Structures are given as C-alpha cells and as structure tokens.
C-alpha cells in the first residue's frame, strides 16, 4: 500500500469487504470508514499505520452531536476497519450523547443504561 494516501488505502482495504454480505449495509459502513479516513488524513495521518486512538477520539469529538445509535454504527464501521487493517484491539468507543449532564456511569437522565458504554 505504498504511495497511496489514507483514503485510497481504506478504499482498497474495503474493496473486497463490500462484495460479501448485505450490500447496502456494507456500502454504508464503507462510506463511514472512508469518512473517518478523510477526517484522519486531515489530521495528518498518511497511512493506516499512523492511525490510532488519538485520531478516533478526534473523530468522536467532531461528531458529538450524533445520536447514540448513529455513533454505534460509526463505531462498528471503525471496528471493521481495524480488523481489515489488522490493527490490534478495538478503536476507542464514543461517549454517549448527553453532554455535561451525562453520568460517568453511562446512564442518561431517563435511567437508561443500555447506551454506548454497554458495547462490548
């Protein structure tokens, strides 16, 4: 993958990925992976080897206004990207929506504890 920018690397990594499984779901996840790659590239990453937790955290901060379900979809896409790129572990999880009033235990004002913090 030498001489390719980050977005091109992600496009190449996901080329075969979109050919298997549910087409719409895979294409949607690929679009999220490419959006993340564009964001990371704008932060200075030139290849998947340079992408790490710091880029993911910046991505979450840039997308703070998204609903928990949408953040979860983005996180699943990043998990797939991590696997395709053979990166160890998982990317950092997003914090649940709710801003300053959110509990550090992952529950919101309605008492719902099944938010993003419950992701495996």
N, C-alpha and C positions, 0 to 999 in steps of 0.2 A: 504494500500500500504506500510505497514511497512516491513522492512527488504529487500527492493528492492532498487537497485541503480536507478539513474535517467533515464538511458536509458531503463531499464526494466519497469519503471513506464510509460514512454511515449509509449512504445510498448503496454502495457496493455490498456492505455487510447485510443490508436488508433486502437485497435483490431476490435472493432465494427464499427468504423468510415470507415474503408476500405471495409466493407461489403455492404455499401449503396452508391448509386450514381455511377458516372463513375469510373470504376475500375482503368483505367490507371492514371487518374488524382488524384484519392485518394491515390493510391500507390506512385505516385511521391511526393505528399505532405507529406505523411507519412515518406518517405525517408528523406525529408528536415527537418521534425520535429525531427527525430532520429539523424540526423547530428547536429542539434542545441543542442540536449540533450547531445551528446558526447562532444561538444565544452564547454557547460556549466559545465559538470561534470569535465572536465579537468581544469576548473577554480575554482573548489572546491565545486560546488553545489552537494548535495547528494539527493535532492528530489525536486519536483515541488514547494513545499512551500518555498524553498530557492531561486528559480529562479525569477529574476526581471529585471528591466530596465538595470541595470549595465551589466548583462550577455548578454542581447540583443545588447547593444551598443558595447561591446567587439566583439560580433559575426559580427556586421556590419564592424567594423574596420578590422577584419581579412579577410573580403570578399570585400574590397574596389574596387578591380579590375573588379568586375562583372558589366555587363550592367544593365541599369535601369530596363528593362523588367525582367531580372533574379532576381534582388533584389526585385522587386514587387512580383514575385512568392514566394520567400522566406518569404516576409512579410505576404502574405496571409496564408501561411502554419503556421506561428507563430500566426497569429490571430486565426486560427482554433485550435491550441494547447492551446491558452489562454482560449478559450471557453470550450474546452474539460476538462481542468483542473479547470474550474470555477474560473479563476482569474479575478479580476475586470478590467474594461477598456480594452485597447489595448496595445500591445507591442510598443515600440518606432519605428518610421518609419526610414528607411535608408535615408541617404542623397543622393541626385542624384550624379551620376558619373560626373566627370569633374575636380576634384582635386582643386587646389588652385585658378584656374581661374574662378571657378563657382560663379555665383551671389548668394548673400544671399537670393534672392527672388525666387530661384528655377528655374531660366531660364538658358539656356546654351548659348554658343556663336552664335547659329543659331537662337536665339529668340524663341525657343520652350519652352513654359511654362507648358506643359502638363506632366511634369516629375513626379517623386515620390512625390514631395511636394504637388501635387494636389490630392493625395489619401485621401479618407475620413476616 
